[in-house]
Amino acid sequence: AQSVTQLGSHVSVSEGALVLLRCNYSSSVPPYLFWYVQYPNQGLQLLLKYTSAATLVKGINGFEAEFKKSETSFHLTKPSAHMSDAAEYFCAVSSGTYKYIFGTGTRLKVLA
Amino acid sequence: KAGVTQTPRYLIKTRGQQVTLSCSPISGHRSVSWYQQTPGQGLQFLFEYFSETQRNKGNFPGRFSGRQFSNSRSEMNVSTLELGDSALYLCASSLAEGAREQYFGPGTRLTVT
């Protein structure tokens, strides 16, 4: 069975500071991993995806994530937070049955 | 290329009624999945359709059903609405069955009173 755990339902960072959102996964087969962002009253927008190619994945808006098999992690980072990054972020895993399993989400707050 | 569209965007219904939500995938995409998003349960997979056939189903009661048409457009139906069905219903499209990358629509906000 596959699962996703996002540590920290709420994260606050100062504008210009490093953003680190944590995601750990469980999967019995090599997974595909995704990060999505959701702004209020909107759907989910794909930030980046890991599909067994490079372990360091670069996405949109300056975000990147590193796949670490030994730690079963896929943490999302951005070197410098911007006010527009305030949103909810979801990590998702897909393997085997092709269904997505989403984490519970992390709401990012950016302080001026 | 136009994105995934969902109609209506907002809906208010009364307990016991039924509702139908519509989703038009990105042009050329043949797979459509539905998700329910609530503050308490998060994002939960409802079902996936490909070539007018349901391929996967989540753990939801039979009151939740769906279908897909030959043009890949999909509808989901919820009968005998309950207060707990209040949620944001998201539709996602992908190129084909098993395609890992999904593109989400803006969702339909359903409120059951």
Interface residues (C-beta under 8 A of the other chain):
Chain A: Y32 F34 Y36 N41 Q42 G43 L44 Q45 L46 K49 T51 F90 S94 T97 Y98 K99 Y100 I101 F102 G103 T104 G105
Chain B: V4 S33 Y35 G42 L43 F45 E48 R55 N56 G58 L90 A92 E97 G98 R100 E101 Q102 Y103 F104 G105 P106 G107 R109
